[in-house]
Amino acid sequence: MAVIDVKNVNVTYRVLMNKSGSLKELFRDAIKGKARVIDYVALQDVSFTVDKGEVVAILGRNGAGKSTLLKVLAGVLPPTKGTSKVDGKIAPMIELGAGFHPEMTGAENVLFYSALMGREVKHVRERTPAIGEWAGVSDHMDFPLRTFSSGMVARLAFATATDEQAEVLLVDEVLSVGDADFQEKSKARMHELITSGAAVVLVSHDMRAVLELATKAVWLENGHVKMIGNPAEVVAAYEAN
Amino acid sequence: MKYAQLIRLLVGRELTLRYKRSVIGIGWTLLNPMLTSFVLWVVFSFVFASKLPGNQQYAPYLMAGILLNTFFNQGLMQSAESIASNGGVLTKIYVPPQIFAISAALAGLVNFFIGLIPLAIVVFISGQTLAWTLPLVLVVGICLAFLTAGLGLALSIMFIRFDDTRNIVNVLLMILMYLTPIFYPVSVMNETMQNIIRWNPLTSYLEIFRWAFSNNAFPSSRDWIFMIVTSLFSLWLGTYVFKKYWPRTVAML
């Protein structure tokens, strides 16, 4: 049984021409018959599966639909057509630190971020000192996040996000963060997570990382799958393009 | 429930964040309704105090109105706003978005309950006593939380789609406030106005609340029906509208 099963997924954004962000403008345009809706197709008939232990890399240029696909997998964007089934707990490593609030302390943010990802609050409370320590911000955990440097925030977010192993890992270019030392450390942890047996979907422009980590590659172009298969072959074809 | 712990954290965050940088912090939750009530009391007590029936007192009458109105206004705006302002989270991590709107309404409910303490003090200062029907205030609070969360959910879709909904809602809320007998007794109005005021559901909530707390109103059974029907209907409407339009709206965040 595949952990992730994406079948004929289509995502269409409805875009209002001359984007009227206000009711007044929409009303005016509708009366004049100018309100025109165009459908922007972000994903078209995308199908693939990811098994336990598989690492699937998604390749493609900006705007090819990679982020949309990750959103569909994360369950935040329902597909317009088709189905996307994901079994198990999802850890979305997409723009880490979503939900961080500058007025809350480091520890409170860790707790809240973890709860958003569906972790047990009681367990997280015990883990918080270790998370702070790993991120190298132990002394700051009881101060508001606004007093943190941006590097510290990124480190804390990374440490929190990667603190627990999930069955499904969605990774969007966050292979490493912070300064040189921390980059090494975070890269090692990320590799450890990716190779530890979860079902992984990895979006990356770093072909070296893709070749090193992926067991399968999917090449997206203009919203549809152009090629799918062995990473070495797909990367070669993608780079030749 | 799977998301209970998240709701608890969100409610706590909502309650503490508003006054995070102030010296007395959450103490403002107590002070705010007292100060507002005091100002309005100074302004209006000469005009309206004598218009209340014999055994009713103007100070608790007024303050009950303010507490309820604050709950509704703030709760509604915050729950309608909550989904747009948490867009960053909702486009990355899956949590049922409704949680944010519900938490905002619950935070309003907690604030409302905290506000009952100063209200009780005002009741005693005015020489009244708390009514034995006090536990029914809980029912009013829960019904109002339903009403707020339901309307908030429906509005949250509009808030994301159309920027100017906020301004329209603000004006509507102001009209609604004047159509609720917060600082005036219904009896001072002419017949037509009284009828309009009676059709405002918030009037029913408020009358029941005043009666249950310290006998400062005479709600009818119609008020009870009005309260329960509007709260359940609003909750149903909100969840329905939200479910229906969310898939298309999330793409706009």
Interface residues (C-beta under 8 A of the other chain):
Chain A: Y13 R14 G21 S22 L23 K24 L26 K71 A74 G75 V76 L77 P78 I90 P92 I94 E95 A98 G99 H101 E103 M104 E108 L111 F112 A115 L116 M117 G118 E120 V121 P144
Chain B: K2 Q5 L6 L9 R13 L17 K20 R21 N86 G88 V89 L90 T91 K92 I93 Y94 V95 F162 D163 D164 T165 I168 P247 R248 V250 A251
